[in-house]
Amino acid sequence: MKNTKTIIYWIATALMSFGMLGSGISQLMHVKAMDEMIIHLGFPLYLMTILGVWKILGVLAILIPKFTLLKEWAYAGFFFLLSGALISHIVMGDEGKAILGPLFQCVFVITSWYCRPANRKINQQEN
């Protein structure tokens, strides 16, 4: 069971990291599709630079060993970011990929957090 949980953790963490890193880089580079999406949602374009930097730093915080408190903050930040993105798209009446992207990323964040190994938790007792 412990081995299965570790495999699930690394799969979810890899998918989450790939998504956050890819979108973070796209936001920093102001890829046209990202610019259009941010404008469509009614947010200012400068927000993309802030989110892009935070996403990349969050991925680094989760992937590097130790720094368990920092990992907790990164997971919380990703959850707030993605749930906010999901709600923003729903409110704007978006469908399909606009909804599924944040939804699946939110699932990956929750799964990664839940299945993380004991040495990546603040309280290192087994749950």
KEKE-3310 file (N, C-alpha, C; in steps of 0.2 Angstrom, whole numbers, plus 5000, padded with zeros to 4 digits):
npx = (5004:5010:5019:5011:5005:5016:5019:5007:5008:5020:5016:5005:5011:5021:5012:5005:5016:5022:5011:5010:5022:5023:5012:5016:5028:5023:5015:5024:5031:5021:5012:5002:4989:4987:4988:4976:4966:4968:4964:4951:4945:4945:4956:4971:4985:4997:4996:5000:5013:5016:5009:5016:5029:5027:5021:5032:5041:5034:5033:5046:5048:5040:5046:5059:5069:5066:5061:5048:5037:5037:5033:5020:5014:5016:5008:4995:4994:4994:4982:4973:4975:4971:4958:4952:4954:4946:4933:4933:4932:4920:4911:4912:4906:4913:4918:4923:4940:4944:4938:4941:4955:4960:4952:4957:4970:4969:4964:4976:4984:4978:4979:4993:4996:4989:4995:5008:5025:5030:5041:5040:5031:5025:5022:5029:5023:5016:5000)
npy = (4994:5006:5008:5009:5021:5030:5029:5035:5047:5052:5052:5061:5072:5074:5077:5088:5097:5098:5104:5116:5122:5123:5132:5143:5147:5150:5161:5170:5172:5179:5172:5172:5166:5165:5178:5182:5174:5179:5192:5190:5185:5196:5201:5210:5212:5212:5204:5191:5190:5190:5178:5169:5168:5165:5152:5144:5145:5139:5126:5122:5123:5112:5101:5100:5093:5092:5107:5108:5116:5126:5119:5116:5128:5131:5121:5125:5138:5134:5127:5137:5146:5138:5134:5147:5150:5140:5144:5157:5154:5147:5157:5165:5158:5149:5134:5117:5114:5126:5124:5111:5111:5119:5111:5098:5100:5105:5093:5085:5093:5091:5077:5075:5082:5074:5061:5063:5058:5054:5060:5072:5079:5091:5086:5072:5059:5044:5044)
npz = (5000:5004:4994:4983:4986:4986:4972:4966:4972:4965:4952:4952:4956:4946:4935:4940:4942:4929:4923:4930:4928:4914:4912:4919:4913:4901:4905:4909:4897:4890:4881:4867:4868:4882:4886:4880:4887:4900:4899:4894:4906:4913:4921:4925:4913:4919:4930:4925:4925:4939:4943:4935:4940:4953:4951:4946:4956:4966:4961:4962:4976:4980:4974:4978:4991:5009:5018:5023:5028:5018:5007:5011:5010:4997:4991:4996:4990:4976:4977:4980:4969:4958:4961:4961:4948:4941:4946:4941:4927:4927:4931:4920:4911:4903:4895:4892:4889:4896:4908:4912:4913:4924:4934:4933:4936:4949:4955:4954:4962:4975:4976:4975:4987:4997:4996:4998:5004:5021:5024:5018:5024:5037:5050:5054:5057:5053:5044)
capx = (5000:5014:5023:5006:5004:5021:5019:5002:5011:5025:5012:5001:5016:5024:5007:5004:5022:5022:5006:5011:5028:5021:5008:5020:5033:5019:5013:5030:5032:5015:5010:4995:4983:4987:4985:4968:4962:4968:4959:4944:4943:4945:4961:4976:4990:5003:4995:5003:5020:5016:5007:5021:5035:5024:5020:5038:5044:5030:5035:5053:5047:5037:5050:5066:5069:5065:5057:5041:5033:5037:5029:5013:5012:5015:5001:4989:4994:4992:4975:4969:4976:4967:4951:4950:4954:4940:4927:4933:4930:4913:4907:4912:4902:4917:4917:4928:4947:4944:4936:4944:4962:4960:4949:4962:4976:4966:4964:4983:4987:4975:4981:5000:4997:4987:4999:5015:5028:5030:5047:5038:5025:5027:5022:5032:5020:5011:4993)
capy = (5000:5012:5009:5012:5028:5034:5030:5039:5054:5055:5053:5067:5078:5076:5080:5095:5101:5099:5109:5123:5125:5125:5138:5148:5149:5153:5167:5175:5174:5182:5169:5176:5163:5166:5185:5183:5171:5184:5198:5187:5184:5203:5202:5214:5207:5212:5198:5185:5190:5188:5171:5164:5168:5160:5145:5141:5145:5134:5119:5121:5121:5105:5096:5100:5089:5096:5113:5105:5121:5129:5114:5117:5135:5130:5117:5130:5143:5131:5126:5144:5148:5134:5134:5153:5150:5136:5148:5162:5152:5145:5163:5168:5154:5145:5127:5112:5115:5131:5121:5105:5112:5120:5106:5092:5102:5105:5086:5083:5096:5088:5070:5075:5084:5069:5055:5064:5054:5056:5065:5079:5082:5094:5081:5066:5053:5041:5045)
capz = (5000:5005:4988:4978:4988:4983:4965:4965:4973:4960:4946:4953:4957:4940:4931:4943:4941:4922:4921:4933:4925:4908:4912:4922:4908:4896:4907:4909:4890:4888:4875:4865:4871:4889:4886:4878:4892:4906:4897:4894:4913:4916:4925:4921:4910:4924:4934:4923:4928:4946:4944:4932:4945:4959:4949:4945:4963:4969:4958:4965:4983:4981:4971:4982:4997:5015:5018:5023:5029:5012:5003:5013:5007:4989:4990:4997:4985:4970:4977:4979:4962:4953:4962:4959:4940:4940:4948:4936:4921:4927:4931:4914:4906:4899:4895:4889:4891:4901:4915:4913:4914:4932:4938:4933:4940:4956:4957:4954:4968:4981:4976:4977:4994:5001:4995:4999:5009:5027:5025:5015:5029:5043:5055:5050:5059:5047:5044)
cpx = (5004:5017:5018:5005:5009:5021:5013:5005:5015:5021:5009:5006:5019:5019:5006:5010:5023:5017:5007:5017:5027:5017:5012:5025:5029:5016:5019:5032:5027:5013:5003:4989:4982:4985:4978:4964:4962:4963:4952:4941:4942:4950:4967:4982:4996:5003:4999:5010:5021:5015:5013:5027:5032:5023:5027:5042:5040:5032:5042:5052:5044:5042:5057:5064:5069:5061:5050:5036:5032:5032:5022:5010:5011:5009:4995:4989:4992:4984:4971:4969:4971:4960:4948:4950:4948:4934:4927:4930:4922:4909:4907:4908:4906:4916:4923:4934:4947:4942:4940:4952:4963:4957:4954:4968:4975:4966:4971:4986:4985:4978:4989:5000:4995:4992:5006:5018:5029:5036:5046:5032:5028:5027:5023:5029:5016:5004:4989)
cpy = (5006:5013:5012:5019:5033:5034:5035:5046:5057:5056:5060:5073:5080:5079:5087:5100:5103:5105:5116:5126:5127:5132:5144:5151:5153:5160:5172:5177:5178:5179:5171:5173:5164:5174:5186:5180:5176:5190:5196:5187:5191:5205:5206:5210:5207:5206:5192:5184:5187:5180:5167:5163:5163:5153:5141:5140:5139:5127:5117:5119:5114:5100:5095:5096:5095:5102:5112:5111:5125:5125:5115:5123:5134:5126:5121:5135:5140:5129:5132:5146:5145:5134:5141:5153:5146:5141:5154:5160:5150:5151:5166:5164:5150:5138:5123:5113:5120:5129:5115:5106:5113:5114:5100:5094:5103:5098:5084:5086:5092:5081:5070:5077:5078:5063:5057:5060:5057:5061:5072:5082:5086:5090:5074:5059:5050:5042:5039)
cpz = (5000:4998:4983:4980:4985:4976:4963:4966:4968:4953:4946:4953:4950:4935:4933:4941:4933:4920:4924:4930:4918:4907:4915:4917:4903:4898:4907:4902:4887:4881:4874:4868:4878:4890:4885:4884:4898:4905:4897:4901:4917:4921:4921:4919:4915:4929:4932:4925:4935:4947:4941:4937:4951:4957:4949:4952:4967:4967:4961:4972:4984:4979:4975:4988:5003:5014:5018:5024:5022:5007:5005:5010:5000:4987:4991:4992:4978:4971:4977:4972:4957:4955:4960:4951:4938:4941:4943:4930:4921:4927:4924:4908:4901:4900:4892:4893:4896:4908:4917:4915:4922:4936:4938:4937:4948:4959:4958:4961:4974:4982:4978:4985:4999:5001:4996:5005:5015:5028:5021:5018:5035:5049:5052:5053:5053:5049:5043)
residu = (MET:LYS:ASN:THR:LYS:THR:ILE:ILE:TYR:TRP:ILE:ALA:THR:ALA:LEU:MET:SER:PHE:GLY:MET:LEU:GLY:SER:GLY:ILE:SER:GLN:LEU:MET:HIS:VAL:LYS:ALA:MET:ASP:GLU:MET:ILE:ILE:HIS:LEU:GLY:PHE:PRO:LEU:TYR:LEU:MET:THR:ILE:LEU:GLY:VAL:TRP:LYS:ILE:LEU:GLY:VAL:LEU:ALA:ILE:LEU:ILE:PRO:LYS:PHE:THR:LEU:LEU:LYS:GLU:TRP:ALA:TYR:ALA:GLY:PHE:PHE:PHE:LEU:LEU:SER:GLY:ALA:LEU:ILE:SER:HIS:ILE:VAL:MET:GLY:ASP:GLU:GLY:LYS:ALA:ILE:LEU:GLY:PRO:LEU:PHE:GLN:CYS:VAL:PHE:VAL:ILE:THR:SER:TRP:TYR:CYS:ARG:PRO:ALA:ASN:ARG:LYS:ILE:ASN:GLN:GLN:GLU:ASN)
# end
